[in-house]
């Protein structure tokens, strides 16, 4: 593999593994997780509820047992959009390519243990894409307005960072455009910052500190404030064990989702300039605590609970991009690939090929622009 392919594979497999590990603990507290599994989760575990078909409010999804969730399904779908488009994406590409796939192409859905349309698995915030873009014919750049504000767009934006590897500013701008079809407010902002964090992590020589610095440089409003507060708190911990209460306290002023995660107040997930999603700041915090180590970045998110699959997936994408494919434990990769019936590496190699073509086109366009500007100055 080239370094680009290796880092892309680390990013996307890292995201999928984090997603699958965190799926089992999603929605629960650290104390509940520890009690259910007889200690901290250290790998692939069975569902929190054994009777998952009838467990509420998770039913009918078979989480755990190495099954990826909608985070990975949407991530891989975005890779296919890049392959079809063959270049940079915008909100119109979501309407033209992503929505038809969600509505019309059956895929193996691990949590349903069946082939089904992705539309039948995704959460309401993702069904919004079909409602607004296909049925509502809304301008794709504005379709995200009115949706609940959550991590829905950010959870699958890692491919944008890979395509813009080494150029966080470009990744941020592209993700903000793409995410406009899905989210508004701090949900859209998080999508841009996550893509930028991945683009920085793809850069040779990048570090956890440079990823956080890049995120802070580009983030705005409550998203920036939350990342700064949570990462500052994270620097006081040597391991994720024992960090959860402190990190949650640092995040709470910026989060609209209650400490009792399933109890939503009237202000939850509404547009705001002073709030932030929880998942991205926590993913960066665990990256800081783990000093970039993939395993501990992901396990921190898994055992934190709440939206554990998305926290671990985002952290896994960044740590995997930093460390490459070898940083993601091979046993986890293999077992999750088998359990989910997914090739976790092939989408990354396809995305690296797209990134190479896009970069070549960008260079040619930039050189043409530079030549034109030189002539204007002569």
N, C-alpha and C positions, 0 to 999 in steps of 0.2 A: 504493500500500500504506500501511496505517497503520504506525506504529512497531512495534506488536505483531506484525503480519504480516511486516514486514521482518526483525525480529530472529528470529522463528520460522523464516523461510526461510533466514536466514543460519546458524542453528543446525543445522537438519536437512540442508540441502545441504552445509554445511561438514563435518558428520559423514560423509556419504556420500562426498564427494570424498576426505577423508582416508582412509577405509576402502579405497576403490578404489586410491589411490596406494600405500598401505601393504601391500596384499595381495601385491604382487609381491615385496616384500622380507621378508615374514613368515618368521621362523624362522632368519634368517641373521645373521651378525655384520657390523659396519660394514666390516670389511676384505674380507669375501667379497662384499658388495654393491658396493663400489668396484671390485673386480677384475672382477666379472661385467659391470658396466655401463660400465666404462672411466672411472670417476669417480663423483661423487656423483649421486644421482637427483634430477632437477629437475622432473619431471613424470610423465606416463603412460609406462610402459615395458612391454615384453613380459615374459612369465613368466621367473622365475629359471631354470627348467628348460624348454627349448623342447619337449621330449617330455613335456609335463605329464600326459598320460594315463597314463604309466607311471612317472613320477617318484615316488619314495618319500621321506618319508611323506606328501607332499602329495596324491598321486593320489586321485581322478581330477578334481581341481579346476583349472579354467583361471583361475588368478590372474593379475593384471596385465592389460594391454591395456584398462584402464578398467572392469574388472568389479568391482562391489561384492561383498562377502562376506556371511556370515551376520550380521555386526554390523548392516548396513543392512536386511537382510531382517527381522530381529527388531525393529528400530526402527520400521519402517513397519507391521509387524504390531501393535505396541503402539499406534500412532496409530489404527489401525482399531478396536482394543479401546476406546479412548477414545470414538470415534464411536458405537460400539454402546452403551456404558454411559451415555454422556451426562453423566457426572459424575466425581467423584474415584474412583480405583481402589483396590482392596485385593487381597489374595491370592486371595480368592474370584473376583474378576473374571478372574484369570489362568486359573483352572480352568474358568470358565464360557465364556470367550470366546477366550483365546489358544490353549489346548490344542486345541479343536476345529478352529481354523484350521490349526494345524500338521499335524494329522492328516488333514484332509478337504478342503482347498482348494488345488488346484494353482495354482502361480505360476511365472512365468518365473524360472529360477535361472541367472543369468549364468555362474557358474562351471561349471555342468553343461551349458550351452548347450542347455537343454531345459526344457519345462514339467514340473514335478515337485512333489510335496508338500514343503513346507519341512522336514518331519521328515527327509526323505532327505538334506538338505544339512547341517543343524545338527550341531554337535559333540556328543559323548556327554553333556557337562554340560547341554546343552539338551534332548537326548532324555530326560533325567531327568524333565523336566516331564511328559511323556506317561506314562512308566513309573509315576511316583508318584501323579499326580493322576487319570489316566484308569484305569489298570489297578490301582493300589494303593489308590485311594479314601482317600488320606491327607488329614487336615485340611490345607487349603491353607496355613494359617499356619505349619505345621511341616514342609511337604513338602521344604524345602530342606536339612533336616538329613540328613547322610550323603553328600550330593553332594560331588564334588571341589570344593575352594575355589579359584576362579579368577575371571576378570573376566567370566564369562558373563552375570551379571545386570547388572553396571555398563555393559556395552557397549551396551545398548539403553535405558538409563534417561533419556536426554536429554529425551524427551517429557514426563516428569514435571516436569522443571524448567521447561519452557515453560508447562505448564498452571498451575503455581504461580509464574509470572513475578513477580519482585520480592519473593518471600516464601521465602527459602531454608529457614527452619525448617519451613514446611509441606511444601516439596518433600522435605526430608530424611525427615520422618515418613512421608509417603506412599510414597516409594520403599522405605523400610525395610519397610513393610507388604507392598507388592507383591513385593519381592524375597524375602520369606520363603517364597514358593512355590517358589523356584528355588535359593537359596543360603543358607548360614549363615556365621557367623564373619566374617572380614575380607572375604569376597566380598560378603556382604550389606551390610556397612558401607561398602564402596566404592561400591555402588549408591546408597546414601543420600547420600554426599558428592558424587558426580558430579551427581546431580539438584540438590543445593543449589548447586553451583558454576554450573550452567546458570541456575538461577533468579536468582542474583545477577548473572550476566552479562547477563541480560535486563533488568535494572533500568537505566533511563536514568541515565547518570553513572557506571556501574560501570567499574572498571579491573582490569587483571590483579592488582594488589596487593589490591584489595578482594575479588576472587574467592578468592585464596589465604587471605586473612584469614578469610573466611567459612568456607572449607573447614576451616581449623585450629580455628575456634571450635566447629564441629559434630562434627568427627571424633573418634574415640576410639581408645585403645590403639595398636597397631602402625601402624594407618593414619595416625593423627595424627603419630606420631613419624617415619614415613617421608616424609610430605609436608613436614614441617618440615625434615628433614635434606636432602632432595633439592632443595627450593626454596632453602634457604640456600646450597647449593653452586651452584645455577643463577645466583644473583645475582653470582657472580664471573666470568661469561662474557658477552661481548658478542655472540656468535654461536654457533649450535649446532655449527658446525665446530670441532672441538677439544674439545668438551664431553663426549663420550661416555664416556671412561674415568672421568672425575671423577664424573659422574652415576651411572654403574654402581657405582662404589665406595661412594657415599653410599647407594645403594639396597640393596646386597648384604646388609647385616645384617638387613634386614626381609623379604627375599625368600626363598621356599622353593625357587625354581626355579634350577637350577645355572647357573654362568657358561657352561658348555657347554649351551646351551638345550635341546637334545634329550635330554640325559642326566638322567633324573629319579631322585633318591634316594628312600629310604623316607619321608622327611619331607615330600616335595613335596606341596603343595596339600592339606595337612591342616589342620583347624581349629586356630586358635591365637589368643591375645590379643596376642601380641608381634610378629606378622608382618603383612604387607600384600601385596596384589597390586602388581605393578610398574607396570601400565599407567597408573593414575590419577596417582600422584606424578610420573611422567615426563611425562605430558601437561601437567600444571601447570608443571613445570620448563621445558619448551620454550615455554610461554606466557609465562613470566617472562623467559626469555632473549630472546624475540622482541618483548617489550614489547607483546604483544597482537596483533602482525601475524599475519594468518591464514596467509599463505604460509610464513613461516619457522617458525611453530608446527608446521604439518603436516610440512614437509620435515625438521624435526629428528626427528620420530617415524619418518618413512619411512626415513631413513638410519641411525637408531639400530639398526634391525633388531629381533631377538627378536619380541615380539608387536606388530610394527610397525603392522598394520592397526588394532588396537584403540587403541594409543597415539595414532596420527594421527587416528583417528575421534573419540576423546574430546577431544583438543586442538582438533580442527576444530570440534566442537560448541560448545565454550566460546568460542573465538576468533570463530566465525561469529555467535554470539549477541551478542558484544560489538560487532562491526563491521557486522552486518547483511548482507544478500544481496550487496551490492556488494563486500564484502571478500573474497568467494570468487571467484577468477578465473573469468570467464565462459567462457573457452576450456575449462578443466577441467570446469566444470559441463556444458557442452554435449556435450563428447566423452564424458564418463562416462554422461550420460543416454542418449546414442545407443548406446554400446557395451553398456550394461546393460539397455537397453529399459525404462527407468524414468523417470517424471516425478518429478524431485527436488523440485520446488516445490509441487506440488499437495498432498502430505501435510502440508506445513508450513502451508498456508493452511487446510486442514481442521482442523488442530490448533489454530490461532489462533482459529477459530470456536468450537471446544469450550472453549478457555480463557476466551473472553468469556462464554459461558453459565455456566460453572462459577463465574467471578468474581461474576457477578450473583447466583447462588444463594447463594454464600458471604456476600455483603453482606447479603442479605435475612435469612439465618439469624442472622448476627451481630447485626443490628439487633433482631431478635426476642428474642435472648438478652439484649441490653443493656436492652431494655424490661422484660423479666421481672425482671432483677436490680435495676433502679431501683425497681420495685414492692416487691421484697423489703426494700429499705432504707427505704421510706417508712412 
